[in-house]
Amino acid sequence: MKFWSFLILLLSCCFLGWFTSEVYGGDIVHEDDKAPKKPGCENNFVLVKVPTWVDGFEDNEYVGVGARFGPTLESKEKHANQTRLALADPPDCCSPPKNKLTGEVILVYRGNCSFTTKTNIAEDAGASAILIVNNSTELFKMVCEDDADTNIRIPAVMLPIDAGETLEDLLFNNSKVNVQLYSPRRPAVDVAEVFLWLMAVGTILCASYWSAWNAREAAIEYDKMLKDASEDVAVPEETGSAGFVDISTRSALLFVVVASLFLVMLYKLMSVWFIDVLVVLFCIGGAEGLQTCLVALLSCFRWSKHAAGTFVKLPIFGAVSYLAMAVSPFCILCAVLWGVYRREPYAWIGQDILGIALILTVLQIVRVPNLKVGTVLLSCAFFYDIFWVFISKWLFHESVMIVVARGDNSGEDGIPMLLKIPRMFDPWGGYSVIGFGDIILPGLVIAFSLRYDWLGNKKIQAGFFLWGMIAYGLGLLVTYVALNLMDGHGQPALLYIVPFTLGTFLSLGIKRGELKNLWTRGEPEWPCPHVRLHSSQ
């Protein structure tokens, strides 16, 4: 289990910063983000739905982006007019069209003149709206030039190149194409975001208590061995930490370096077969995680304690309890079913169940021994997050982390190392998602704080865990706010979570005079539940 835990933890580290509301498969870009608003050119950039009808039958629906200029579009589909589409001649619409227009929507291609020039020419020619096709799959924010005529009375919408080419082919085949333009408003907060917040916070809460319980049980067992052992019987040193792996400062540094290299490899090799490899790894790790969680849960019942405590030795796997053998087929079946039906609309349920089970297992096996290691780990992840979400655009011309997390060029709807929930009341649909790393990395430090509190016999208000959980929840909440302010573009969640979480632990440690003990010792070498940690409070 440790091997798969480490592997999935490494994969999770590659997606630390991906927290977004996913509604459109492409990016919206602009080389000049400083273009000022001015009268006649002060619209907000909004996504626009463009449903089409071909020869009277409903066809595809495309997504565009509205321009800074022109009138605003209707927000309700029932109020939007269905209008015939015409192809511009010349295609760039930099000179008056040769074909006569009587209120059609005109389809033109980007280039050779400004957006406002094209729109003014289309308006003068009798068009009711203009669809400008970009020269790439991205959507470009259309602004006004300094000397542009902004007295524009028809709407302008940018479409990606694949949508434009499809519509152009239909028109060349003499098909009758009608379109509708409207821009439904997104809710400020969707129920999916509330559930995703509860899932992330709840997962860390459960994992922390599981980790602290195991630490206390190990301390009780070791303390009992010390009392029962005779003077000439040695107590094995590994008893107190059996089954757990502590992260060191060096491994925390190397962890993010290796994760960066792995992320670049994912970016370069992203394809259908590579996504299939990730799916297989996720299924194996998810099945292992689900088995570990179910065994731990069922072991609490009296009727299953005998099966949980009776082991049989198997080749390769070693000693395995009868309870683990009993639940394994169910866990494998769950993982296989998700892998087979992962493209179905309901597959997010299985992905979240397997993902949460995996995160819980990783957080109770992998441990942060003190705040020093936790600070190094989160600080590295903080800068890693910012670099691969924002700064990587300058080196690779696109955000590496967002491209990988979204699964571009893979034929899949994103990679599996994410928790996702469909947006329920959003007319744009899509998913709200959060990367495993945004839960695992802060969760390691928060779980450490609860172990510290329990082994130090601290009350909940006087400890660090409660305030760490509040800080994490607030950091995640601020991420939502930033997400909405940034028009739904992917946000690096650890950019907000790390300052809240680390800032709380460091501030409380200094205020209570426990920072030195938190920083270096963390918890007793052989913690015993009846021994109180030395502190100066």
Secondary structure, DSSP 8 states (H G I E B T S, - for coil): -HHHHHHHHHHHHTTTT-EEEE--SS-EE-S-TT---BTTB-----EEEEEEEETTEEEEEEEEEE-SSS----SSGGGS-EEEEEE-SSTT-SS--SS--SS-EEEEES-SS-HHHHHHHHHHTT-SEEEEE-SSSSEE-----TT------S-EEEE-HHHHHHHHHHHHTT--EEEE-B-----SS-HHHHHHHHHHHHHHHHHHHHHHHHHHHHHHHHHHHHHH--TTS---GGGGGTT-EE--HHHHHHHHHHHHHHHHHHHHH-SHHHHHHHHHHHHHHHHHHHHHHHHHHHTTSGGGHHHHH-EEEETTTEEEEHHHHHHHHHHHHHHHHHHHSTTSTTHHHHHHHHHHHHHHHHHHHEE--SHHHHHHHHHHHHHHHHIIIIIHHHHHSS-HHHHHHHTTTTTSSS-SSEEEEE-SS-TT--EEEEETHHHHHHHHHHHHHHHHHHHTT--TTTSSHHHHHHHHHHHHHHHHHHHHHTTT--B-THHHHHHHHHHHHHHHHHHHT-HHIIIII-S-SS--TTS------
